[in-house]
């Protein structure tokens, strides 16, 4: 995802107070989503096609550690089945997101299922996008498939709380209009195959994911749990804005509660109910997450990063960092080891829930 240039990242010397941080955008930046379209399928009735257990068999995604899959119904209609749900009808314009790329099946009419094998696909005019044609020769359903990946997002709370499958109707409401326009852009680019198409398709897949996520959050029940539900809570949502806005500040629970407009007990109860963590425990995880991201993707030295995220000494930061990730900051920066960046909700219970 695109980040703000460093020359614009600071607070202007004059003018209105800065807006509160957009926590969802910050979380999505931290997991560094990358999108792409990988398959343009034309299926004729009758057909039945089942996804592989993994989307890395023989394709250019073999090294990805987490994959979410998108499907756009560009033309026609079909049914989809997943292991955790019954059949669901899909029509032209529908968008399907499978956050964990669980095994699924598309079909129409009476046909023997075929497990999709990438060797059935043929290279198309766009690098990385494969074409496939299967079926019995009847009415056509066109399916465009894409993915989102992040090497360090496998257990991130934003994914953990999503259902097995999300289906969006691209013509539902104003946001649906935006989804429909994005789908039209994707189909235009696939057919035009002009320079820059591959890069634009990737950005559009990322946009689709963010829009689907926003719609999902807007429909969450008031008694929901997890990070996405917490963003809608008036107390916890405000507290998250404050913590993400000033992660290096030496927050106390009393100060945070007062700034969030709640008592200390209410703040603690709401955090525990929605996130399963105390506020300061969440802050500890956020600091390590931010530091890990800067170590891997920035140039600041360890001492500067430690100070920026709220540690009084480099040694204290190094101890906390290794306790959470299993690696020293220097080893993490050099890319050694295979520990994921831990999101704030992934902190282990045994970590002492006090300010480091």
DAHU-V65453 format. One record per backbone hydrogen bond with DSSP energy under -0.5 kcal/mol. CO is the residue of the C=O (numbers start at 0). NH is the residue of the N-H. If there is no record, write none. Layout:
CO;NH, CO;NH
This chain:
4;7, 5;8, 20;22, 21;25, 22;26, 23;27, 24;28, 25;29, 26;30, 27;31, 27;32, 28;31, 33;148, 35;146, 37;129, 38;40, 38;144, 39;131, 40;42, 40;142, 41;133, 42;140, 43;135, 44;137, 45;135, 46;107, 47;113, 48;105, 49;115, 55;57, 58;61, 60;63, 65;149, 67;147, 68;97, 69;145, 70;95, 71;73, 71;143, 72;92, 74;141, 75;91, 77;89, 78;106, 79;87, 80;104, 81;84, 84;81, 87;79, 89;77, 90;93, 92;169, 93;72, 94;167, 95;70, 96;98, 96;165, 97;68, 97;100, 102;82, 103;50, 104;80, 105;48, 106;78, 107;45, 107;46, 108;110, 113;49, 113;115, 116;119, 117;120, 121;130, 124;126, 125;128, 127;129, 128;123, 129;39, 130;121, 131;41, 133;43, 138;44, 140;42, 140;142, 141;73, 141;74, 142;40, 142;144, 143;71, 144;37, 144;38, 145;69, 146;35, 147;67, 148;33, 149;152, 152;155, 155;158, 155;159, 156;160, 158;161, 165;96, 167;94, 167;169, 168;171, 169;179, 170;172, 171;175, 172;176, 173;177, 174;178, 175;179, 176;180, 177;181, 178;182, 179;183, 180;184, 181;185, 182;186, 183;187, 184;188, 185;189, 186;190, 187;191, 188;192, 193;196, 195;199, 196;200, 197;201, 198;202, 199;203, 200;204, 201;205, 202;206, 203;207, 204;208, 205;209, 206;210, 207;211, 208;212, 209;213, 210;214, 211;215, 212;216, 213;217, 214;218, 215;218, 216;219, 220;223, 225;229, 226;230, 227;231, 228;231, 228;232, 229;232, 232;236, 233;237, 234;238, 235;239, 236;240, 237;241, 238;242, 239;243, 240;244, 241;245, 245;248, 248;250, 251;255, 252;256, 253;257, 254;258, 255;259, 256;260, 256;261, 257;260, 262;266, 263;267, 264;268, 265;269, 266;270, 267;271, 268;272, 269;273, 270;274, 270;275, 270;276, 271;275, 273;225, 277;281, 278;282, 279;283, 280;284, 281;285, 282;286, 283;287, 284;288, 285;289, 286;290, 287;291, 288;292, 289;293, 290;294, 291;295, 292;296, 293;297, 300;304, 301;305, 302;306, 303;307, 304;308, 305;310, 306;309, 312;316, 313;317, 314;318, 315;319, 316;320, 317;321, 318;322, 319;323, 320;324, 321;325, 327;331, 328;332, 329;333, 330;334, 330;335, 331;334, 340;342, 342;345, 343;346, 347;350, 351;353
